[in-house]
């Protein structure tokens, strides 16, 4: 008879050990998946937070605001910069 068809206790013990090792490996794999998912979520959140900080910092800087004002003036005609600036200063 071959070893695989033998139902001796030694073979059962080996199969049970293999099964236990497989369950352990599955458990470790599940833990690794959970860890990697949490790490991906953390990295994604960091990127979102970094984007938000850069976006806010950019809005707070004077240079982009100046560009917005310049674009508005160009859309209005752009030839009356001095008049537009004095009216802006009076409004402030």
Steps between C-alpha positions, in 0.01 A plus 500: 500500500608853444551754777203711392250216533632400841277611787759446767510750791836636388353618168202664672728685737704631207187614318370671813831678542490609136145624549599692814795654317268598215256665742790683661627615159150619408479689828834668436394585146176657624694705756741611229209602275343703781833666576562589136145632459544722804835619367348581160219692670752690711710593196188602310390719791848656522485585129153649537613702802814616319294606199263691727791675678659599169167620368437713808859631501469594136177686563662682792797623296483849350642407160208283381255763628690760298471280191125470554471878524713542186283254308186683614649830385591349163145374462368851577714657229836537669565851368388677817736342755555823694130574528421143603773497761389824662139384518617172655702690761204720587278196543746349746 
